[in-house]
């Protein structure tokens, strides 16, 4: 039973890290897209 709890803790940490990376990546992608649109429109 203790092994399953450790596995869940590790999985939760991995998932939290993934979500953090996803958020940062999404923000970076939006910023780059805005810059590209502004460059094309000028």
Helices and strands as residue ranges (DSSP letters): H 2-41
